[in-house]
Amino acid sequence: MFCGAYPKHNGTMTGTSSSASIVAGACALMLQWGIANENYEELNTFRVRSLLIKCCNREPNVEYPNEQWGYGRLDLASVLRSLI
């Protein structure tokens, strides 16, 4: 579930519509940091994908990937720590 600002109030969103846009933004930030800012010029989409999957938060008794959670919950802070 994503909580955030809407044009007239705060609210929540669920599903792939909200999660896909958030993950796309995270990928863009990672590629900007790595390539555009020249911190990790070898960074590519394959490496970004593997980092996102590796650094997901996962529940201990759930098998991943699965239909509801995919590979787990996005943890961009963990991804960025692994890049530094």
Phi and psi in degrees as GROMACS dihedral restraints (atoms count N, CA, C in turn):
[ dihedral_restraints ]
;  ai    aj    ak    al  type     phi  dphi    fc
    3     4     5     6     1  -112.1    20    10
    4     5     6     7     1   127.5    20    10
    6     7     8     9     1  -107.3    20    10
    7     8     9    10     1   135.1    20    10
    9    10    11    12     1  -169.9    20    10
   10    11    12    13     1  -173.6    20    10
   12    13    14    15     1   -87.4    20    10
   13    14    15    16     1   136.9    20    10
   15    16    17    18     1  -112.5    20    10
   16    17    18    19     1   169.4    20    10
   18    19    20    21     1   -55.2    20    10
   19    20    21    22     1   -35.7    20    10
   21    22    23    24     1  -118.0    20    10
   22    23    24    25     1    -6.5    20    10
   24    25    26    27     1  -169.0    20    10
   25    26    27    28     1   177.2    20    10
   27    28    29    30     1   -89.9    20    10
   28    29    30    31     1   155.8    20    10
   30    31    32    33     1  -166.6    20    10
   31    32    33    34     1  -174.2    20    10
   33    34    35    36     1  -127.6    20    10
   34    35    36    37     1   154.0    20    10
   36    37    38    39     1  -135.5    20    10
   37    38    39    40     1   150.2    20    10
   39    40    41    42     1  -134.1    20    10
   40    41    42    43     1   168.2    20    10
   42    43    44    45     1    97.4    20    10
   43    44    45    46     1   178.8    20    10
   45    46    47    48     1   -70.4    20    10
   46    47    48    49     1   -24.9    20    10
   48    49    50    51     1   -61.9    20    10
   49    50    51    52     1   -43.2    20    10
   51    52    53    54     1   -80.6    20    10
   52    53    54    55     1   -40.5    20    10
   54    55    56    57     1   -68.8    20    10
   55    56    57    58     1   -38.1    20    10
   57    58    59    60     1   -63.4    20    10
   58    59    60    61     1   -40.9    20    10
   60    61    62    63     1   -69.5    20    10
   61    62    63    64     1   -35.8    20    10
   63    64    65    66     1   -67.4    20    10
   64    65    66    67     1   -44.7    20    10
   66    67    68    69     1   -67.3    20    10
   67    68    69    70     1   -36.9    20    10
   69    70    71    72     1   -62.1    20    10
   70    71    72    73     1   -40.9    20    10
   72    73    74    75     1   -64.7    20    10
   73    74    75    76     1   -40.0    20    10
   75    76    77    78     1   -62.5    20    10
   76    77    78    79     1   -41.6    20    10
   78    79    80    81     1   -63.0    20    10
   79    80    81    82     1   -42.4    20    10
   81    82    83    84     1   -62.4    20    10
   82    83    84    85     1   -42.5    20    10
   84    85    86    87     1   -63.5    20    10
   85    86    87    88     1   -40.9    20    10
   87    88    89    90     1   -63.6    20    10
   88    89    90    91     1   -45.4    20    10
   90    91    92    93     1   -67.0    20    10
   91    92    93    94     1   -36.6    20    10
   93    94    95    96     1   -63.5    20    10
   94    95    96    97     1   -47.8    20    10
   96    97    98    99     1   -59.9    20    10
   97    98    99   100     1   -45.0    20    10
   99   100   101   102     1   -75.5    20    10
  100   101   102   103     1   -52.1    20    10
  102   103   104   105     1   -92.4    20    10
  103   104   105   106     1   -55.5    20    10
  105   106   107   108     1   -65.2    20    10
  106   107   108   109     1   -37.9    20    10
  108   109   110   111     1   -90.6    20    10
  109   110   111   112     1     3.5    20    10
  111   112   113   114     1    58.5    20    10
  112   113   114   115     1    37.2    20    10
  114   115   116   117     1   -91.9    20    10
  115   116   117   118     1   -27.1    20    10
  117   118   119   120     1  -157.0    20    10
  118   119   120   121     1    76.0    20    10
  120   121   122   123     1   -66.9    20    10
  121   122   123   124     1   -16.2    20    10
  123   124   125   126     1   -86.4    20    10
  124   125   126   127     1    -2.7    20    10
  126   127   128   129     1   -61.7    20    10
  127   128   129   130     1   135.2    20    10
  129   130   131   132     1  -141.1    20    10
  130   131   132   133     1   177.1    20    10
  132   133   134   135     1   -64.5    20    10
  133   134   135   136     1   -32.4    20    10
  135   136   137   138     1   -66.5    20    10
  136   137   138   139     1   -41.8    20    10
  138   139   140   141     1   -68.6    20    10
  139   140   141   142     1   -40.2    20    10
  141   142   143   144     1   -60.0    20    10
  142   143   144   145     1   -46.7    20    10
  144   145   146   147     1   -59.9    20    10
  145   146   147   148     1   -46.2    20    10
  147   148   149   150     1   -65.4    20    10
  148   149   150   151     1   -36.9    20    10
  150   151   152   153     1   -66.6    20    10
  151   152   153   154     1   -41.1    20    10
  153   154   155   156     1   -61.9    20    10
  154   155   156   157     1   -42.7    20    10
  156   157   158   159     1   -68.4    20    10
  157   158   159   160     1   -45.2    20    10
  159   160   161   162     1   -62.6    20    10
  160   161   162   163     1   -36.5    20    10
  162   163   164   165     1   -96.7    20    10
  163   164   165   166     1     9.0    20    10
  165   166   167   168     1   -64.8    20    10
  166   167   168   169     1   148.7    20    10
  168   169   170   171     1   -82.8    20    10
  169   170   171   172     1   132.1    20    10
  171   172   173   174     1  -128.7    20    10
  172   173   174   175     1   144.2    20    10
  174   175   176   177     1   -74.8    20    10
  175   176   177   178     1   141.0    20    10
  177   178   179   180     1   -64.7    20    10
  178   179   180   181     1   -32.5    20    10
  180   181   182   183     1  -105.2    20    10
  181   182   183   184     1    23.3    20    10
  183   184   185   186     1  -115.9    20    10
  184   185   186   187     1   137.0    20    10
  186   187   188   189     1   -86.9    20    10
  187   188   189   190     1   130.0    20    10
  189   190   191   192     1  -119.0    20    10
  190   191   192   193     1   150.1    20    10
  192   193   194   195     1   -71.1    20    10
  193   194   195   196     1   154.0    20    10
  195   196   197   198     1  -138.8    20    10
  196   197   198   199     1   170.1    20    10
  198   199   200   201     1   -65.4    20    10
  199   200   201   202     1   -34.2    20    10
  201   202   203   204     1   -85.1    20    10
  202   203   204   205     1   -43.5    20    10
  204   205   206   207     1  -109.9    20    10
  205   206   207   208     1    -2.9    20    10
  207   208   209   210     1    62.5    20    10
  208   209   210   211     1  -120.9    20    10
  210   211   212   213     1   -96.0    20    10
  211   212   213   214     1    -2.8    20    10
  213   214   215   216     1   128.6    20    10
  214   215   216   217     1  -168.0    20    10
  216   217   218   219     1   -91.6    20    10
  217   218   219   220     1   137.3    20    10
  219   220   221   222     1   -58.4    20    10
  220   221   222   223     1   132.1    20    10
  222   223   224   225     1  -130.4    20    10
  223   224   225   226     1    81.8    20    10
  225   226   227   228     1   -64.1    20    10
  226   227   228   229     1   -34.2    20    10
  228   229   230   231     1   -60.6    20    10
  229   230   231   232     1   -41.2    20    10
  231   232   233   234     1   -65.6    20    10
  232   233   234   235     1   -39.4    20    10
  234   235   236   237     1   -61.8    20    10
  235   236   237   238     1   -47.1    20    10
  237   238   239   240     1   -65.6    20    10
  238   239   240   241     1   -37.2    20    10
  240   241   242   243     1   -62.8    20    10
  241   242   243   244     1   -35.9    20    10
  243   244   245   246     1   -72.2    20    10
  244   245   246   247     1   -21.6    20    10
  246   247   248   249     1   -83.3    20    10
  247   248   249   250     1   -24.5    20    10
